[in-house]
Amino acid sequence: MVKVYIIFYTRYGNTFKLAEMIAEGVNSVRGCEAILRRTAELAPEEIIHKDVRWKKMRDTLKKLPEAKASDLFEADAVIFGSPTRYGNMSSSLKDFIDKTAGVWIKGGLVGKVGAAFTSSTSVHGGQETTLLTMFIPMLHHGMVIAGIPYSEELLFTTKEGGSPYGASSVSGLMAEEPPTANDCALAKALGKRVAELALKLKLGEEALKKQV
Ligand SMILES: Cc1cc2nc3c(=O)[nH]c(=O)nc-3n(C[C@H](O)[C@H](O)[C@H](O)COP(=O)(O)O)c2cc1C
C-alpha cells in the first residue's frame, strides 16, 4: 500500500474537516491509504477549558494518534495542514517540523510527495503565504511539491477556498463557517492527486530497480 500521511493541527475543526476530505481523495485511489495524525496541542489546559468549542474539538481529536517524526520514514507522501496564523503555519505544526532533524539527516523524505492545506478567517488573510511557507521545509527535506492543477475547473471560479498552492477554506470571524462543498471537492482532488503521484513514483522506483 502507498501510505499518505495527513499531519495537521486544528483548533476549531475547519482544518480537520479539510484533512478528512483529503483522506477521502487519497482512499479513492486503489492501492493508497490515508493516515491521519494530529500534531501536539501546545496551549495550556486552563486556556482550552475556557473555550467550549476548542475543548470539544480537542476531545474529538484524542481518538487520533499524535504524529511522530518516525512516521515520516513510513510515509510515501505527506500532506501538512494548519490554520493560518498571521499568514503562516501554527506553532504546533512548526514544532512538529522542527523535531524532524533526525529524518532530514537520513534523507527520510527525499523524493516523497508533499502538499499542504490551510483554513483562515478571511479570503485575503494569508492562506497563500501559509501554503507557500509550508513548502519551504518540505523542499529542505527534498520532497516533490504538489499543488492543485487548473485541470480542476473549480479553481477558475472559486471565491471561497482552494488555490493552485493547496486546499483551503475561509471560516469567518468566529471560525464557524465550515469548508464549503467546493472547498471539500478541491481538498478531495488534492488528496487524490497526491496519492496518484505517490503511487506513480513508487511504481517508477520499482521499475528503475529492475533496470539496474
Ligand atoms: C493567533 C491567531 C492568528 C491568526 N491569524 C490569522 C491570519 O493571519 N489570517 C486569517 O485569515 N486568520 C487568522 N486566524 C484565524 C484562523 O486561521 C481561522 O480561525 C481558522 O479557520 C481556524 O482553523 P481551525 O478551525 O482548523 O482551527 C488566526 C487565529 C489565531 C488564533
Ligand as a Chemical Component Dictionary entry (heavy atoms), coordinates in Angstrom:
data_LIG
# 
_chem_comp.id                   LIG 
_chem_comp.type                 NON-POLYMER 
_chem_comp.pdbx_formal_charge   0 
_chem_comp.three_letter_code    LIG 
# 
loop_
_chem_comp_atom.comp_id 
_chem_comp_atom.atom_id 
_chem_comp_atom.alt_atom_id 
_chem_comp_atom.type_symbol 
_chem_comp_atom.charge 
_chem_comp_atom.model_Cartn_x 
_chem_comp_atom.model_Cartn_y 
_chem_comp_atom.model_Cartn_z 
_chem_comp_atom.pdbx_ordinal 
LIG C1  C1  C 0 -3.132  33.583 16.744 1  
LIG C2  C2  C 0 -4.030  33.505 15.553 2  
LIG C3  C3  C 0 -3.616  34.069 14.363 3  
LIG C4  C4  C 0 -4.457  34.029 13.248 4  
LIG N1  N1  N 0 -4.021  34.596 12.084 5  
LIG C5  C5  C 0 -4.842  34.650 11.019 6  
LIG C6  C6  C 0 -4.427  35.285 9.823  7  
LIG O1  O1  O 0 -3.308  35.750 9.668  8  
LIG N2  N2  N 0 -5.328  35.344 8.811  9  
LIG C7  C7  C 0 -6.597  34.831 8.896  10 
LIG O2  O2  O 0 -7.379  34.956 7.955  11 
LIG N3  N3  N 0 -6.986  34.153 10.015 12 
LIG C8  C8  C 0 -6.145  34.062 11.075 13 
LIG N4  N4  N 0 -6.530  33.397 12.208 14 
LIG C9  C9  C 0 -7.802  32.684 12.223 15 
LIG C10 C10 C 0 -7.683  31.166 11.899 16 
LIG O3  O3  O 0 -6.774  30.927 10.861 17 
LIG C11 C11 C 0 -9.053  30.619 11.479 18 
LIG O4  O4  O 0 -9.960  30.783 12.529 19 
LIG C12 C12 C 0 -9.015  29.153 11.040 20 
LIG O5  O5  O 0 -10.095 28.904 10.174 21 
LIG C13 C13 C 0 -9.086  28.198 12.217 22 
LIG O6  O6  O 0 -8.928  26.895 11.736 23 
LIG P1  P1  P 0 -9.314  25.659 12.654 24 
LIG O7  O7  O 0 -10.835 25.618 12.728 25 
LIG O8  O8  O 0 -8.774  24.463 11.932 26 
LIG O9  O9  O 0 -8.691  25.846 13.988 27 
LIG C14 C14 C 0 -5.712  33.413 13.325 28 
LIG C15 C15 C 0 -6.113  32.822 14.525 29 
LIG C16 C16 C 0 -5.288  32.857 15.629 30 
LIG C17 C17 C 0 -5.743  32.231 16.930 31 
# 
loop_
_chem_comp_bond.comp_id 
_chem_comp_bond.atom_id_1 
_chem_comp_bond.atom_id_2 
_chem_comp_bond.value_order 
_chem_comp_bond.pdbx_ordinal 
LIG C1  C2  SING 1  
LIG C2  C3  SING 2  
LIG C2  C16 DOUB 3  
LIG C3  C4  DOUB 4  
LIG C4  N1  SING 5  
LIG C4  C14 SING 6  
LIG N1  C5  DOUB 7  
LIG C5  C6  SING 8  
LIG C5  C8  SING 9  
LIG C6  O1  DOUB 10 
LIG C6  N2  SING 11 
LIG N2  C7  SING 12 
LIG C7  O2  DOUB 13 
LIG C7  N3  SING 14 
LIG N3  C8  DOUB 15 
LIG C8  N4  SING 16 
LIG N4  C9  SING 17 
LIG N4  C14 SING 18 
LIG C9  C10 SING 19 
LIG C10 O3  SING 20 
LIG C10 C11 SING 21 
LIG C11 O4  SING 22 
LIG C11 C12 SING 23 
LIG C12 O5  SING 24 
LIG C12 C13 SING 25 
LIG C13 O6  SING 26 
LIG O6  P1  SING 27 
LIG P1  O7  DOUB 28 
LIG P1  O8  SING 29 
LIG P1  O9  SING 30 
LIG C14 C15 DOUB 31 
LIG C15 C16 SING 32 
LIG C16 C17 SING 33 
# 
